[in-house]
């Protein structure tokens, strides 16, 4: 398998793209420690592309990803065409998943989380650069350890992790 070093971001493109753009701005800010290699930089899926073509390109991005960030907004759980498919692929590839609640909740939000990952091994955090960077650096290894122990449930960081990060 080729070395995976990218971060795949799954999100509601109609309602939550500004959060994805903010993540990219954090990455480009010289005063920020936030860093990630964006899987969406790999190739371009045009709006005029067919669903099959788009999914093929998304699968290529996923296969080159180290971790998946799922931005969870108010409508995310209802999205089946691409978001659910991306998360299904992520689960089948055993990729670590970081569920990022856009409503500041720091644990699994059963009302918003896509059903496909509610009972999967995933960490759930609030939308903040510091906790997201911490998760990108730490969750993949923790995910591997938990998989070896055959764990398969939602995880979250306790208050002390957020306090240490000053979030």
C-alpha positions as CSV (number, residue, x, y, z in Angstrom):
1,X,0.0,0.0,0.0
2,X,1.3,3.5,-0.8
3,X,2.0,5.8,2.1
4,X,-1.1,7.6,3.2
5,X,-0.6,11.1,4.4
6,X,-3.7,13.1,3.3
7,X,-6.7,14.2,5.3
8,X,-10.0,13.6,3.5
9,X,-12.8,16.0,4.5
10,X,-16.4,14.9,4.1
11,X,-19.0,17.6,4.4
12,X,-22.3,19.1,3.2
13,X,-21.1,21.1,0.2
14,X,-24.3,23.2,0.1
15,X,-24.5,24.2,3.8
16,X,-21.1,23.7,5.4
17,X,-18.5,24.5,2.8
18,X,-17.5,27.7,4.8
19,X,-16.2,25.4,7.6
20,X,-14.1,23.5,5.1
21,X,-12.8,26.8,3.7
22,X,-12.0,28.0,7.3
23,X,-10.0,24.8,7.8
24,X,-8.0,25.6,4.7
25,X,-7.5,29.2,6.0
26,X,-6.2,27.8,9.3
27,X,-3.7,25.8,7.3
28,X,-2.5,28.8,5.4
29,X,-2.3,31.1,8.4
30,X,1.4,31.7,9.3
31,X,0.5,32.3,12.9
32,X,-1.3,29.0,13.2
33,X,0.0,25.5,14.1
34,X,-2.8,23.9,12.2
35,X,-1.5,21.7,9.4
36,X,-3.0,19.1,7.2
37,X,-2.4,17.6,3.7
38,X,-5.7,18.1,2.0
39,X,-6.8,15.0,0.0
40,X,-9.1,17.3,-2.1
41,X,-5.9,18.8,-3.7
42,X,-5.3,15.5,-5.5
43,X,-7.6,15.8,-8.4
44,X,-10.6,17.9,-9.5
45,X,-14.1,16.6,-9.8
46,X,-16.1,19.0,-11.9
47,X,-19.7,19.7,-11.4
48,X,-20.3,18.4,-14.9
49,X,-18.8,15.0,-14.1
50,X,-21.0,12.0,-13.7
51,X,-21.7,10.5,-10.3
52,X,-19.6,7.4,-11.3
53,X,-16.6,9.6,-12.2
54,X,-16.9,11.7,-9.1
55,X,-17.1,8.6,-6.9
56,X,-14.1,7.1,-8.6
57,X,-12.1,10.2,-7.9
58,X,-13.3,10.4,-4.3
59,X,-12.2,6.8,-3.8
60,X,-8.7,7.6,-5.2
61,X,-8.6,10.4,-2.6
62,X,-9.7,8.2,0.2
63,X,-7.1,5.5,-0.7
64,X,-4.4,8.2,-0.3
65,X,-5.8,9.4,3.0
66,X,-4.5,8.8,6.5
67,X,-7.6,10.1,8.3
68,X,-11.1,11.2,7.5
69,X,-12.7,14.4,8.9
70,X,-16.5,14.4,8.8
71,X,-17.9,17.9,9.3
72,X,-21.2,17.3,11.0
73,X,-23.7,20.0,10.4
74,X,-27.5,20.2,10.8
75,X,-28.2,18.4,7.5
76,X,-25.2,16.0,7.3
77,X,-27.1,12.9,8.5
78,X,-29.6,13.3,5.6
79,X,-26.9,13.2,2.8
80,X,-26.7,9.9,1.1
81,X,-25.4,10.4,-2.4
82,X,-21.9,11.4,-1.5
83,X,-21.4,12.0,2.3
84,X,-22.9,8.6,3.3
85,X,-21.0,6.9,0.4
86,X,-17.7,8.6,1.5
87,X,-18.2,7.5,5.1
88,X,-19.1,3.9,4.0
89,X,-15.9,3.8,2.0
90,X,-13.9,5.2,4.9
91,X,-15.3,2.5,7.2
92,X,-14.6,-0.3,4.6
93,X,-11.0,1.0,4.3
94,X,-10.7,1.1,8.1
95,X,-9.7,4.8,8.0
96,X,-9.7,6.7,11.3
97,X,-12.7,9.0,11.4
98,X,-12.9,12.3,13.2
99,X,-16.5,13.5,13.6
100,X,-16.4,17.3,13.9
101,X,-19.6,18.8,15.4
102,X,-20.3,22.2,13.9
103,X,-22.6,23.0,16.9
104,X,-19.7,22.9,19.4
105,X,-20.7,19.6,21.0
106,X,-17.7,17.7,22.2
107,X,-19.1,14.2,21.9
108,X,-21.3,12.1,19.7
109,X,-24.3,14.1,18.6
110,X,-26.9,11.4,17.8
111,X,-29.3,13.9,16.3
112,X,-26.8,15.1,13.7
113,X,-24.3,12.3,13.2
114,X,-24.7,10.3,10.0
115,X,-26.1,6.9,11.0
116,X,-23.3,5.1,9.2
117,X,-20.7,6.2,11.7
118,X,-22.8,6.5,14.9
119,X,-21.7,3.0,16.1
120,X,-18.3,3.0,14.4
121,X,-14.9,3.6,15.9
122,X,-14.6,7.3,15.6
123,X,-13.7,10.3,17.7
124,X,-16.2,13.1,18.1
125,X,-15.0,16.7,18.7
126,X,-16.1,20.3,18.5
127,X,-15.1,22.5,15.5
128,X,-11.9,24.3,16.7
129,X,-8.4,24.4,15.2
130,X,-6.6,23.3,18.3
131,X,-8.7,20.2,19.1
132,X,-8.8,19.3,15.4
133,X,-5.0,19.5,15.1
134,X,-4.7,17.4,18.3
135,X,-7.0,14.8,16.8
136,X,-5.2,14.7,13.5
137,X,-2.0,14.1,15.3
138,X,-3.2,11.6,17.8
139,X,-6.4,9.8,16.7
140,X,-4.9,7.7,13.9
141,X,-2.6,5.9,16.3
142,X,-5.3,5.6,19.0
143,X,-7.7,4.3,16.3
144,X,-5.2,1.6,15.4
145,X,-4.7,0.6,19.0
146,X,-8.5,0.4,19.6
147,X,-9.0,-1.6,16.4
148,X,-6.5,-4.2,17.6
149,X,-8.6,-4.4,20.8
150,X,-11.7,-4.9,18.6
151,X,-13.4,-1.7,19.9
152,X,-16.1,-0.2,17.8
153,X,-17.9,2.7,19.3
154,X,-17.9,6.5,19.5
155,X,-15.1,8.1,21.5
156,X,-14.6,11.7,22.7
157,X,-11.9,13.5,24.6
158,X,-12.5,14.4,28.2
159,X,-12.6,18.0,29.5
160,X,-9.0,17.9,30.5
161,X,-7.8,17.5,26.9
162,X,-9.7,20.6,25.9
163,X,-8.5,22.5,29.0
164,X,-4.8,21.6,28.2
165,X,-5.3,22.9,24.7
166,X,-7.0,26.0,26.0
167,X,-10.1,25.4,24.0
